[in-house]
């Protein structure tokens, strides 16, 4: 079983004070609505039709992972059963 989502990064932030004063990054992603006239409109519309709502939020202390996300950019998320 695999499910593939296309989400847009809506928020990326950092705060301090976790553990040994490590920074904690927070990333929030959600469904992107199709923009008329966009080159990606067809693909976005297909994902939106299958997943019209949803959000994913996570925190990380891995700076390299956090650096890979940019607000306003789209990301594919693949969900598969563990085990």
N, C-alpha and C positions, 0 to 999 in steps of 0.2 A: 504494500500500500504506500503510495506517495501522493502528496498534494502539493501543487506549486502555486504560490501566491505572488502577486506583484504589489508591493507596498512602497509608499513614499515616506522618506524621513521628514518628519514634521518638527522634531526637536532633538537637539544634542546639547548636553550641558555637563558641567563638572561641579563637584563639591568636595570639600576636604573633611577629614575627621573620622575616617573609617580605619579601624585597626591602628597601625603605627603611623597615623596622619597621612595615609595614602589617599590619593584622589580617587573619587568614585565617579565614573562617567555614567550618564543616563542617556539612553536613546529611545525615542518614541517614533514608531512607524504606524501608518494607517493606510487605508484604501485611498487610491487616487481616483478622482472622477475624470471622465474623458473631457478633453478640451477640444471643441470644434475647430477644425482647420489645422490641427496638429498632425505632423507626420506620423506620430505614434498613436493617433486616435483609434485606429482599428484594433490594435493589440490591447490598448488600455480599456477600450469598450468591451472586449471579450472577457478580460479578467474581471472588470466591474460587473458584468452581467452574471458571472458565476459567484462572485464574492462582493456584494454591494455594501457590506459593512464589515468592520473589524479593526483591531488595533493590537499592536505588540509593543510592550515596554520592557526594557531590561536594563540592569545596571552591571557595570564591569569595572574591575581595577586593572584590566589589561589595556594599557595606553595604545598599543599597536592596533588592537581591535577597534577601539574608539575612533582612532584617526581615519579609519576606512569609511566612516559615515559622514555624509554631507547633507545638510538641510536642503530640501528641495530636489534631491536626487532620488531615483527609483531603484529598488532592490528586489531581486527575486528571493523568495523564502521557500525552501523545500522542507516539507514535514514528512517524516517517515517513521514508522513504528520501530521502537527500540526492542531488540531481542526477538 
